[in-house]
Amino acid sequence: TTHNLPAYLPYSMGLLWLWSGTQPLLFMPEMSLDLLQSVGIPDPLQWPTLITASLLDIGFAFLCFSRFRSRSAIWLLQLITVAAYSLIIAFR
């Protein structure tokens, strides 16, 4: 477990993940679908991909707010997810 985290960090990250999971679905679905198309996601898979990515982000938010927030694996999974999102956008 990671015991040296500042107390505000998990909550700040939780808010960020919650926003990144809800904002594309609620406020900008067309733009999000266009982005998925531009990275090569086929039309029939765009909505499922958007929903899955949003649920993943919302799941991270809930983990940041939960008692599991201090586990190193949670932070590693978040790092891997951000790196994957960044690589997909950078190379596509």
C-alpha atoms as one frame of an Amber mdcrd trajectory, in Angstrom:
protein
   0.000   0.000   0.000   0.997   3.609  -0.505   0.924   5.373   2.851   2.691
   8.571   1.836  -0.102   9.978  -0.316  -1.247  13.466   0.590  -4.806  13.168
   1.897  -6.244  15.345  -0.878  -4.645  13.421  -3.771  -7.034  10.446  -3.999
 -10.055  12.749  -3.770  -8.649  15.119  -6.395  -7.925  12.205  -8.702 -11.381
  10.802  -8.003 -12.993  14.058  -9.104 -10.842  14.129 -12.223 -11.763  10.537
 -13.123 -15.440  11.186 -12.402 -15.415  14.194 -14.715 -13.536  12.335 -17.470
 -16.009   9.463 -17.254 -19.209  11.491 -17.256 -18.358  14.522 -19.405 -17.981
  12.664 -22.753 -21.277  10.814 -22.342 -23.361  13.638 -20.927 -22.028  16.740
 -22.636 -19.970  15.824 -25.701 -20.929  12.425 -27.126 -20.628  13.567 -30.767
 -17.124  14.928 -30.253 -16.125  11.792 -28.348 -17.452   9.550 -31.134 -15.566
  11.654 -33.702 -12.368  11.176 -31.686 -12.939   7.419 -31.565 -13.488   7.386
 -35.319 -10.279   9.372 -35.856  -8.257   6.786 -33.922  -9.661   3.973 -36.052
 -12.509   2.554 -33.975 -15.102   1.141 -36.428 -18.571   2.725 -36.338 -20.358
  -0.252 -34.720 -17.818  -0.280 -31.863 -17.743   3.443 -31.122 -20.631   3.590
 -28.637 -19.537   0.410 -26.807 -15.970   1.761 -26.627 -17.148   5.146 -25.348
 -19.359   3.550 -22.704 -16.629   1.113 -21.632 -14.002   3.863 -21.349 -16.433
   6.065 -19.416 -17.295   3.240 -17.019 -13.587   2.512 -16.522 -12.967   6.162
 -15.628 -15.977   6.252 -13.290 -14.749   3.016 -11.706 -11.395   4.640 -11.007
 -13.240   7.564  -9.424 -15.073   5.257  -7.043 -11.826   3.444  -6.202 -10.198
   6.804  -5.397 -13.075   7.568  -3.017 -13.055   4.090  -1.463 -10.973   2.528
   1.275  -8.875   0.914  -1.482  -7.497   4.313  -2.561  -4.148   3.742  -0.860
  -3.360   0.532  -2.725  -0.427   0.757  -5.086  -2.170  -1.423  -7.677  -4.947
   1.165  -8.041  -2.395   3.875  -8.834  -0.522   1.599 -11.224  -3.735   0.801
 -13.113  -4.506   4.503 -13.376  -1.009   5.186 -14.695  -1.331   2.414 -17.287
  -4.728   3.713 -18.379  -3.516   7.300 -18.803  -0.443   6.049 -20.687  -2.619
   3.908 -22.968  -5.023   6.787 -23.674  -2.059   9.078 -24.394  -0.318   6.585
 -26.692  -3.488   5.904 -28.662  -4.051   9.614 -29.206  -0.384  10.306 -29.991
   0.035   7.527 -32.544  -3.388   7.657 -34.187
